[in-house]
Amino acid sequence: MPDILPIVLGLSPELSTTTCRRLHRIILAMLSMTGRITQLGLSRWTEKGGSYRTVHRFFHTPIDWLAVQWCFFQLSAESEDGVFLLAGDESPISKSGKQTYGVGWFFSSVVGKAIPALAFFSIAIINVKTRQAFSLSTEQVVRTPEEKEQTKKRKELRKKHSQNPGPKRPRGRPLGSKNKNKAEVTLSPELLRITQGVPGAGSEGAGVDR
């Protein structure tokens, strides 16, 4: 476990020396402790220099975790030869009640339907050869009132079309239709989350600089 310190210090371009040392103590405590992980519990499992005040200060320090994880990937795996894939996935965790922040109805592929849950969207780089994933970003999915209204309208529209399908449109391109610029698209909230969670990605698409 002491070998973790050189790895953490390799993140110095994104973290200060003090933050690196605090992170080192917290990692050792988190890997050693049992039971529920809390700030007070971490302080009890840390060695000298890992008081509750130190743990509290670390979690109140603004840290760009996306930049930190990208730096970690560059240090640990980018030099390896192989094929790397960029993947994103949304995972729901069932949660009852109405008071939890971000709770809502999200589709679960395990259950096969929408369930009351918390959703988290993760972006990772996958090493195809070793079948190992390096997480870049994990953020909670919180739907805005506008997104909820759009989802409600889509459901109502599908229900209306299923009840009244109307006449079938003939084959071919409709008369009078004009060509459209396919480069000008309106990104959905899901695609906007992807472009915001990938380093080097802009409004035109997502990409990874190597």
Secondary structure in CASP SS format (residue, H / E / C, confidence):
PFRMAT SS
TARGET T0000
AUTHOR 0000-0000-0000
METHOD secondary structure of the structure
MODEL  1
M C 1.00
P C 1.00
D C 1.00
I H 1.00
L H 1.00
P H 1.00
I H 1.00
V H 1.00
L H 1.00
G C 1.00
L C 1.00
S C 1.00
P C 1.00
E C 1.00
L C 1.00
S C 1.00
T H 1.00
T H 1.00
T H 1.00
C H 1.00
R H 1.00
R H 1.00
L H 1.00
H H 1.00
R H 1.00
I H 1.00
I H 1.00
L H 1.00
A H 1.00
M H 1.00
L H 1.00
S H 1.00
M C 1.00
T C 1.00
G C 1.00
R C 1.00
I C 1.00
T C 1.00
Q H 1.00
L H 1.00
G H 1.00
L H 1.00
S H 1.00
R H 1.00
W H 1.00
T C 1.00
E C 1.00
K C 1.00
G C 1.00
G C 1.00
S C 1.00
Y H 1.00
R H 1.00
T H 1.00
V H 1.00
H H 1.00
R H 1.00
F H 1.00
F H 1.00
H C 1.00
T C 1.00
P C 1.00
I C 1.00
D C 1.00
W H 1.00
L H 1.00
A H 1.00
V H 1.00
Q H 1.00
W H 1.00
C H 1.00
F H 1.00
F H 1.00
Q H 1.00
L H 1.00
S H 1.00
A C 1.00
E C 1.00
S C 1.00
E C 1.00
D C 1.00
G C 1.00
V C 1.00
F E 1.00
L E 1.00
L E 1.00
A E 1.00
G E 1.00
D E 1.00
E E 1.00
S E 1.00
P E 1.00
I E 1.00
S E 1.00
K C 1.00
S C 1.00
G C 1.00
K C 1.00
Q C 1.00
T C 1.00
Y C 1.00
G C 1.00
V C 1.00
G E 1.00
W E 1.00
F E 1.00
F E 1.00
S E 1.00
S C 1.00
V C 1.00
V C 1.00
G C 1.00
K E 1.00
A E 1.00
I E 1.00
P E 1.00
A E 1.00
L E 1.00
A E 1.00
F E 1.00
F E 1.00
S E 1.00
I E 1.00
A E 1.00
I E 1.00
I E 1.00
N E 1.00
V C 1.00
K C 1.00
T C 1.00
R C 1.00
Q E 1.00
A E 1.00
F E 1.00
S E 1.00
L E 1.00
S E 1.00
T E 1.00
E E 1.00
Q E 1.00
V E 1.00
V C 1.00
R C 1.00
T C 1.00
P H 1.00
E H 1.00
E H 1.00
K H 1.00
E H 1.00
Q H 1.00
T H 1.00
K H 1.00
K H 1.00
R H 1.00
K H 1.00
E H 1.00
L H 1.00
R H 1.00
K H 1.00
K H 1.00
H H 1.00
S H 1.00
Q H 1.00
N C 1.00
P C 1.00
G C 1.00
P C 1.00
K C 1.00
R C 1.00
P C 1.00
R C 1.00
G C 1.00
R C 1.00
P C 1.00
L C 1.00
G C 1.00
S C 1.00
K C 1.00
N C 1.00
K C 1.00
N C 1.00
K C 1.00
A C 1.00
E C 1.00
V C 1.00
T C 1.00
L C 1.00
S C 1.00
P H 1.00
E H 1.00
L H 1.00
L H 1.00
R H 1.00
I H 1.00
T H 1.00
Q H 1.00
G H 1.00
V C 1.00
P C 1.00
G C 1.00
A C 1.00
G E 1.00
S C 1.00
E C 1.00
G E 1.00
A C 1.00
G C 1.00
V C 1.00
D C 1.00
R C 1.00
END
